[in-house]
Structures are given as structure tokens and as C-alpha cells.
Amino acid sequence: MKTLRFFVAIIALLFLVSGYSASQYAALEGTAPTYAEKIDCPPVQWFALVLLLVCVVFSFIRDKEADGK
């Protein structure tokens, strides 16, 4: 379970960093409105929802390794 949590955290971190970098690049290039239109689509919204739900589910699952220490 610890490994799954680690991978979910890495995936979330990668998407946050890449999204922030892309938005900053678009803002500096002056193409922020078109970037916002492209990113505001159902696949991105569904991915964000699934990632949020996975994080919520993992928050309710106990870590057996931590309980034994």
C-alpha cells in the first residue's frame, strides 16, 4: 500500500508541475486564454476527479506497516 501511495503522489506531483509550467509558459507567451480553453475539457476534469477520489480512498486506508511500529 505504501508503494501505491508513493506512485499516486509522484503522478500527482508530475501533473501539478507540468500543468503549472505549461500555464506559466502560456502566460509569458501571451496565449493564456487559448491554453485555458484547451485545458478546460472533460478528459482533464475526469482525470482530476479520479485522482482526487483515489487520494481520498487512500486517506481512509490504514497503513499496516505504521501500525506495527
Residue pairs with C-beta under 8 A, 6 or more apart in sequence:
1 58
1 61
1 63
1 64
2 63
2 65
4 58
5 58
8 51
8 54
8 55
8 58
11 51
12 51
12 55
15 47
15 51
19 39
22 35
22 39
23 32
23 35
23 39
26 32
26 34
26 35
26 36
